[in-house]
Amino acid sequence: MTEWYYADRQRQQQGPLQGFELARLFNAGQVDGQTLVWREGLPEWRPLSTFGDELPLDFNQPATRLDPVPGAPAGADGATG
Protein backbone atom coordinates (compact mmCIF):
# COMPACT_ATOMS: atom_id res chain seq x y z
CA MET A 1 0.00 0.00 0.00
CA THR A 2 1.07 3.55 -0.64
CA GLU A 3 2.38 5.50 2.33
CA TRP A 4 1.55 9.21 2.44
CA TYR A 5 3.15 12.06 4.34
CA TYR A 6 1.76 15.53 4.97
CA ALA A 7 2.97 18.84 6.37
CA ASP A 8 0.95 19.87 9.43
CA ARG A 9 0.02 23.46 10.33
CA GLN A 10 3.49 23.99 11.80
CA ARG A 11 5.03 22.66 8.56
CA GLN A 12 6.26 19.53 10.33
CA GLN A 13 6.25 16.28 8.38
CA GLN A 14 3.68 13.75 9.59
CA GLY A 15 3.30 10.15 8.50
CA PRO A 16 3.47 7.66 7.13
CA LEU A 17 -0.28 7.23 6.71
CA GLN A 18 -2.33 5.03 4.46
CA GLY A 19 -4.45 6.85 1.87
CA PHE A 20 -7.70 6.19 3.72
CA GLU A 21 -6.21 7.77 6.88
CA LEU A 22 -5.19 10.89 4.97
CA ALA A 23 -8.65 11.08 3.39
CA ARG A 24 -10.19 10.73 6.85
CA LEU A 25 -8.12 13.69 8.09
CA PHE A 26 -9.32 15.71 5.10
CA ASN A 27 -12.96 14.76 5.50
CA ALA A 28 -12.68 15.60 9.23
CA GLY A 29 -11.30 19.07 8.47
CA GLN A 30 -7.94 18.34 10.10
CA VAL A 31 -6.12 18.97 6.81
CA ASP A 32 -7.37 20.83 3.76
CA GLY A 33 -6.87 20.90 0.02
CA GLN A 34 -3.84 23.18 0.36
CA THR A 35 -2.05 20.82 2.75
CA LEU A 36 1.20 19.67 1.17
CA VAL A 37 1.52 15.91 0.75
CA TRP A 38 4.08 13.50 -0.64
CA ARG A 39 4.29 9.81 -1.48
CA GLU A 40 6.96 7.68 -3.08
CA GLY A 41 7.16 8.39 -6.80
CA LEU A 42 6.47 12.14 -6.52
CA PRO A 43 9.32 14.49 -7.36
CA GLU A 44 8.02 17.12 -4.89
CA TRP A 45 5.38 17.90 -2.29
CA ARG A 46 2.02 18.87 -3.81
CA PRO A 47 -1.33 20.17 -2.49
CA LEU A 48 -3.67 17.43 -1.32
CA SER A 49 -6.38 18.77 -3.64
CA THR A 50 -4.42 17.46 -6.65
CA PHE A 51 -4.99 13.85 -5.54
CA GLY A 52 -8.77 13.63 -5.73
CA ASP A 53 -8.41 10.88 -8.34
CA GLU A 54 -6.15 8.78 -6.04
CA LEU A 55 -7.75 9.36 -2.67
CA PRO A 56 -11.40 9.30 -1.53
CA LEU A 57 -11.61 13.05 -0.89
CA ASP A 58 -15.10 14.50 -0.67
CA PHE A 59 -14.78 18.13 -1.80
CA ASN A 60 -18.58 18.62 -1.76
CA GLN A 61 -19.23 17.66 1.85
CA PRO A 62 -18.55 20.08 4.71
CA ALA A 63 -15.78 18.93 7.00
CA THR A 64 -16.83 17.17 10.20
CA ARG A 65 -14.53 17.04 13.19
CA LEU A 66 -13.63 13.48 14.18
CA ASP A 67 -11.38 11.97 16.79
CA PRO A 68 -7.71 12.10 15.81
CA VAL A 69 -6.41 9.26 13.68
CA PRO A 70 -4.75 6.60 15.84
CA GLY A 71 -1.02 7.14 15.76
CA ALA A 72 -1.34 10.79 14.73
CA PRO A 73 0.73 13.15 16.85
CA ALA A 74 -1.05 14.94 19.68
CA GLY A 75 -2.43 18.27 18.53
CA ALA A 76 -2.48 17.27 14.85
CA ASP A 77 -6.20 18.11 14.81
CA GLY A 78 -5.53 21.72 15.76
CA ALA A 79 -7.19 21.31 19.17
CA THR A 80 -5.64 22.89 22.21
CA GLY A 81 -5.64 21.82 25.84
C-alpha positions in Angstrom: 0.0 0.0 0.0 1.1 3.6 -0.6 2.4 5.5 2.3 1.5 9.2 2.4 3.1 12.1 4.3 1.8 15.5 5.0 3.0 18.8 6.4 1.0 19.9 9.4 0.0 23.5 10.3 3.5 24.0 11.8 5.0 22.7 8.6 6.3 19.5 10.3 6.2 16.3 8.4 3.7 13.7 9.6 3.3 10.1 8.5 3.5 7.7 7.1 -0.3 7.2 6.7 -2.3 5.0 4.5 -4.4 6.8 1.9 -7.7 6.2 3.7 -6.2 7.8 6.9 -5.2 10.9 5.0 -8.6 11.1 3.4 -10.2 10.7 6.9 -8.1 13.7 8.1 -9.3 15.7 5.1 -13.0 14.8 5.5 -12.7 15.6 9.2 -11.3 19.1 8.5 -7.9 18.3 10.1 -6.1 19.0 6.8 -7.4 20.8 3.8 -6.9 20.9 0.0 -3.8 23.2 0.4 -2.0 20.8 2.8 1.2 19.7 1.2 1.5 15.9 0.7 4.1 13.5 -0.6 4.3 9.8 -1.5 7.0 7.7 -3.1 7.2 8.4 -6.8 6.5 12.1 -6.5 9.3 14.5 -7.4 8.0 17.1 -4.9 5.4 17.9 -2.3 2.0 18.9 -3.8 -1.3 20.2 -2.5 -3.7 17.4 -1.3 -6.4 18.8 -3.6 -4.4 17.5 -6.7 -5.0 13.9 -5.5 -8.8 13.6 -5.7 -8.4 10.9 -8.3 -6.2 8.8 -6.0 -7.8 9.4 -2.7 -11.4 9.3 -1.5 -11.6 13.1 -0.9 -15.1 14.5 -0.7 -14.8 18.1 -1.8 -18.6 18.6 -1.8 -19.2 17.7 1.9 -18.6 20.1 4.7 -15.8 18.9 7.0 -16.8 17.2 10.2 -14.5 17.0 13.2 -13.6 13.5 14.2 -11.4 12.0 16.8 -7.7 12.1 15.8 -6.4 9.3 13.7 -4.8 6.6 15.8 -1.0 7.1 15.8 -1.3 10.8 14.7 0.7 13.2 16.8 -1.1 14.9 19.7 -2.4 18.3 18.5 -2.5 17.3 14.9 -6.2 18.1 14.8 -5.5 21.7 15.8 -7.2 21.3 19.2 -5.6 22.9 22.2 -5.6 21.8 25.8 
